[in-house]
Amino acid sequence: MAEYSIRDSVAIIQLDNAPVNALSVAVRTGLYDGIERAAGDGSVKAVVVCGKGGNFCAGADIKEFDEGSKGPWITEIGDFMDRMRKPVVAAIEGVALGGGLEVALFCHYRIAAKNARVGQPEVNIGLIPGGGGTVRLPRAAGFKQALEMIVTGNPVRAERALKMGVLDEVVSGNILEAGIKFALSKAHIDTSLACLRNRPVRMDGLNIDTKADAALAHVKSKYKGFEAPMFCVKAVVNAARVPYDDAIQKEREYFFELRTSGQSQALRYAFFAERQIARWGLPGGGDYRTARAIPVRSVGVVGAGTMGAGIALCIITSGLPCVLLEQNQEFLEKGVTSLRGQLMGTVRLGKMTAGEAEVCLSRLKPSTSMEDLKHVDMVIEAVFEDLKLKREVFERLDKTCKPETILCTNTSTLDIDSVATATGRPDKVVGTHFFAPSYLMKLLENIYGSRTSPETVATVMRFGKTIRKVPVLVGSCTGFVANRMLAPYTAEAQFCVEEGASPAQVDSVLMDFGMPMGTFRVSDLSGIDVSFSIRREAARKLGVTLTVDSRYFRGQRHCSLIERLVEKGRLGRKTGKGWYKYEGPGGTVPLEDPDVLEIIETHCRALGIERRNVGSHEIQERMQLAMINEGFKILEEGICTRAEEIDVIWLYGFGWPRYLGGPMFYASKLGLKRVFEKICTFHKRFPHSQHWVPSVLLGKLSESGLPLSKWGEAAGTSRL
Ligand SMILES: CCC/C=C/C(=O)SCCNC(=O)CCNC(=O)[C@H](O)C(C)(C)COP(=O)([O-])OP(=O)([O-])OC[C@H]1O[C@@H](n2cnc3c(N)ncnc32)[C@H](O)[C@@H]1OP(=O)([O-])[O-]
């Protein structure tokens, strides 16, 4: 809704829809009614539109998008304002985003508090601004700057918006008081002079034809696979070419076309999924509503290898002091050099100044003495993935650190309890699984053990946000969520290669689907020897020796191509050859290698595997469905409590194309009945792959027709 009041002959319309005053039907109706009322009230000289609770407005209410169009559209409210003879002033604090900025652009004037941010982020949810933004912003900010704001979706701060011409004034102090004062000062000025409709698009000397072609080409390559950025360009270019009303009409057509598109649905889903993951609960009780995070003012990182150094870098760049610990000076110096190198990389990219980088470094305390961890609030252990070693480290940490210190283990495979029991404080032990490269990858899988306390979970969840990661809470199991799902995905890729595909073919199928990189290129990048050691270690524990001839491991189908590559010294990019051979500058360009194809052929001949033509569709289906089936098992076991958590993990851990929502969302769009039937068929065809045993939950859901948001509940794993 919108509250209407009058002060000093100024009508005040306050948008009111907590927490961000999204433009629901009620808010738009309230705004329209308020403007109409002020226009007809002879005692009112001017109008101020503002927002309640510290924000102007975050745009259309995204939750209402699936309900069709009801109530007045922003441009209808705007047309009314355009005809008003009384000045309407937008008084902005907090954010004016999307439809919120569009409302402001319909006002005759815009003032903002210093803390305000304005922007058109619709592109992030697969849309273009649909309430006049593509037509009015270029009239205020000029074609180039408006195009940049609309295509990137990045908001700008008040001072910059003022320079761009989007705002008329930036004020300090009470925004409403400033708005009333400003409105009264304009009460006698002809409003048509301030009306953006009456101004041409500012081209600032640019030629629209050349600019349009360049912008389209740029957007096509930069936002590969995304539909909305192209439409943004088309709409803004059109606004520069045709009269105002025609441009508004075209913008609306584009907006409605995109609103019902699969991409926008997926991107809107991803928007809410990211917010859902903050709502966690523990099986033993305690959740995000009741658990209090312990303040973290300093952190220690044990292990200055690539992972540890990257984690320490995340910490110091987020403003926290960090002790980086290594067992000896040589390893410590190596770690600090690697951290410095990464930091300077961000300086070179212009993301930080050299001065800021120095400030970050001043927060780092390299050390070889565990005593330096005595007073820190949290320690993240990032030593080699070896249980015995980790338990030793935890025993020492437990003895050294103050009793309140939270102890985190950066592990991708180990059971949290088996580490926690090395301490006398298992309630304060938790897993924090960072992804390589740890400074850049946004995902943080936080893993609770059976005795991890709600306060510890609340602390690592908040800490994740502090260091600008996307923290997702998951239960403990082999591989947790990300790597557990990755295992059948990569296994199927290798089986497809054994059966007749080439690594390059598999990778191109994945890239065409929208993944940032194919699985074989990823394997080369992270090192084939890494997967080799993990497999060998797992086999060793079971008393089995894996050889190049192993076709089965624990009764399961096994592809031993990795063993063959390691035998030939093909460890990946670091050795210049792996699944590919690497050439070009710095040996970074992957080329299909006839030697690898020969290794694969020999391998298949030796094992009697008949090769055939494996089609792209089959590759995609097998890799994705095997992983999706695992996702349902994860839900079924309560390792995750919502499908959204799994999707966020894939978006941020593996770069699943955001415009496809995530694997679970993708499954919902394919239809669970179809997904289940396909998985059953693959299970019959490949009986020696555990990952094809259909998930019981999936079978149940395939009959139920329940929407994705209810899958966790149906699994009985929801804890809220
Ligand atoms: C009509 C003409 C065409 C117009 C089209 C548009 O405007 S398209 C829209 C263009 N606009 C955008 O794309 C802006 C999208 N929003 C944002 O970028 C950020 O939310 C923020 C910067 C406003 C606040 O960031 P922050 O980190 O401070 O907080 P937070 O992110 O956690 O959000 C708090 C709560 O508000 C909720 N919520 C937020 N916005 C909307 C919304 N529009 N709708 C509904 N709900 C919304 C959010 O779900 C969360 O709810 P929860 O989980 O507590 O139940």
Ligand as a Chemical Component Dictionary entry (heavy atoms), coordinates in Angstrom:
data_LIG
# 
_chem_comp.id                   LIG 
_chem_comp.type                 NON-POLYMER 
_chem_comp.pdbx_formal_charge   -4 
_chem_comp.three_letter_code    LIG 
# 
loop_
_chem_comp_atom.comp_id 
_chem_comp_atom.atom_id 
_chem_comp_atom.alt_atom_id 
_chem_comp_atom.type_symbol 
_chem_comp_atom.charge 
_chem_comp_atom.model_Cartn_x 
_chem_comp_atom.model_Cartn_y 
_chem_comp_atom.model_Cartn_z 
_chem_comp_atom.pdbx_ordinal 
LIG C1  C1  C 0  6.334  -3.178  -13.124 1  
LIG C2  C2  C 0  7.319  -2.712  -14.186 2  
LIG C3  C3  C 0  8.502  -3.545  -14.381 3  
LIG C4  C4  C 0  9.350  -3.581  -13.225 4  
LIG C5  C5  C 0  10.113 -4.680  -13.003 5  
LIG C6  C6  C 0  10.930 -4.746  -11.827 6  
LIG O1  O1  O 0  11.081 -3.854  -11.045 7  
LIG S1  S1  S 0  11.667 -6.233  -11.567 8  
LIG C7  C7  C 0  12.438 -6.080  -9.984  9  
LIG C8  C8  C 0  13.690 -5.319  -10.046 10 
LIG N1  N1  N 0  14.306 -5.238  -8.772  11 
LIG C9  C9  C 0  15.210 -6.114  -8.354  12 
LIG O2  O2  O 0  15.602 -7.004  -9.069  13 
LIG C10 C10 C 0  15.732 -5.896  -6.967  14 
LIG C11 C11 C 0  15.935 -7.202  -6.295  15 
LIG N2  N2  N 0  16.340 -7.038  -4.938  16 
LIG C12 C12 C 0  17.597 -6.816  -4.525  17 
LIG O3  O3  O 0  18.485 -6.578  -5.305  18 
LIG C13 C13 C 0  17.898 -6.890  -3.058  19 
LIG O4  O4  O 0  16.897 -7.670  -2.473  20 
LIG C14 C14 C 0  17.931 -5.529  -2.329  21 
LIG C15 C15 C 0  19.159 -4.756  -2.802  22 
LIG C16 C16 C 0  16.690 -4.743  -2.586  23 
LIG C17 C17 C 0  18.034 -5.749  -0.809  24 
LIG O5  O5  O 0  19.119 -6.570  -0.533  25 
LIG P1  P1  P 0  19.351 -7.095  0.951   26 
LIG O6  O6  O 0  20.594 -7.904  0.879   27 
LIG O7  O7  O -1 19.305 -5.949  1.876   28 
LIG O8  O8  O 0  18.129 -8.015  1.315   29 
LIG P2  P2  P 0  17.542 -9.284  0.546   30 
LIG O9  O9  O 0  18.082 -9.372  -0.827  31 
LIG O10 O10 O -1 17.679 -10.446 1.417   32 
LIG O11 O11 O 0  16.001 -8.885  0.429   33 
LIG C18 C18 C 0  15.195 -8.723  1.587   34 
LIG C19 C19 C 0  13.859 -9.364  1.319   35 
LIG O12 O12 O 0  13.198 -8.621  0.296   36 
LIG C20 C20 C 0  12.782 -9.494  -0.733  37 
LIG N3  N3  N 0  12.824 -8.738  -2.004  38 
LIG C21 C21 C 0  13.817 -7.949  -2.445  39 
LIG N4  N4  N 0  13.476 -7.377  -3.612  40 
LIG C22 C22 C 0  12.234 -7.847  -3.906  41 
LIG C23 C23 C 0  11.347 -7.624  -4.973  42 
LIG N5  N5  N 0  11.651 -6.790  -5.984  43 
LIG N6  N6  N 0  10.172 -8.270  -4.960  44 
LIG C24 C24 C 0  9.830  -9.087  -3.959  45 
LIG N7  N7  N 0  10.647 -9.332  -2.900  46 
LIG C25 C25 C 0  11.836 -8.713  -2.884  47 
LIG C26 C26 C 0  13.773 -10.633 -0.700  48 
LIG O13 O13 O 0  13.245 -11.790 -1.309  49 
LIG C27 C27 C 0  13.967 -10.804 0.797   50 
LIG O14 O14 O 0  12.858 -11.522 1.281   51 
LIG P3  P3  P 0  13.020 -12.568 2.471   52 
LIG O15 O15 O 0  14.049 -13.555 1.985   53 
LIG O16 O16 O -1 13.478 -11.766 3.640   54 
LIG O17 O17 O -1 11.648 -13.135 2.596   55 
# 
loop_
_chem_comp_bond.comp_id 
_chem_comp_bond.atom_id_1 
_chem_comp_bond.atom_id_2 
_chem_comp_bond.value_order 
_chem_comp_bond.pdbx_ordinal 
LIG C1  C2  SING 1  
LIG C2  C3  SING 2  
LIG C3  C4  SING 3  
LIG C4  C5  DOUB 4  
LIG C5  C6  SING 5  
LIG C6  O1  DOUB 6  
LIG C6  S1  SING 7  
LIG S1  C7  SING 8  
LIG C7  C8  SING 9  
LIG C8  N1  SING 10 
LIG N1  C9  SING 11 
LIG C9  O2  DOUB 12 
LIG C9  C10 SING 13 
LIG C10 C11 SING 14 
LIG C11 N2  SING 15 
LIG N2  C12 SING 16 
LIG C12 O3  DOUB 17 
LIG C12 C13 SING 18 
LIG C13 O4  SING 19 
LIG C13 C14 SING 20 
LIG C14 C15 SING 21 
LIG C14 C16 SING 22 
LIG C14 C17 SING 23 
LIG C17 O5  SING 24 
LIG O5  P1  SING 25 
LIG P1  O6  DOUB 26 
LIG P1  O7  SING 27 
LIG P1  O8  SING 28 
LIG O8  P2  SING 29 
LIG P2  O9  DOUB 30 
LIG P2  O10 SING 31 
LIG P2  O11 SING 32 
LIG O11 C18 SING 33 
LIG C18 C19 SING 34 
LIG C19 O12 SING 35 
LIG C19 C27 SING 36 
LIG O12 C20 SING 37 
LIG C20 N3  SING 38 
LIG C20 C26 SING 39 
LIG N3  C21 SING 40 
LIG N3  C25 SING 41 
LIG C21 N4  DOUB 42 
LIG N4  C22 SING 43 
LIG C22 C23 SING 44 
LIG C22 C25 DOUB 45 
LIG C23 N5  SING 46 
LIG C23 N6  DOUB 47 
LIG N6  C24 SING 48 
LIG C24 N7  DOUB 49 
LIG N7  C25 SING 50 
LIG C26 O13 SING 51 
LIG C26 C27 SING 52 
LIG C27 O14 SING 53 
LIG O14 P3  SING 54 
LIG P3  O15 DOUB 55 
LIG P3  O16 SING 56 
LIG P3  O17 SING 57 
# 
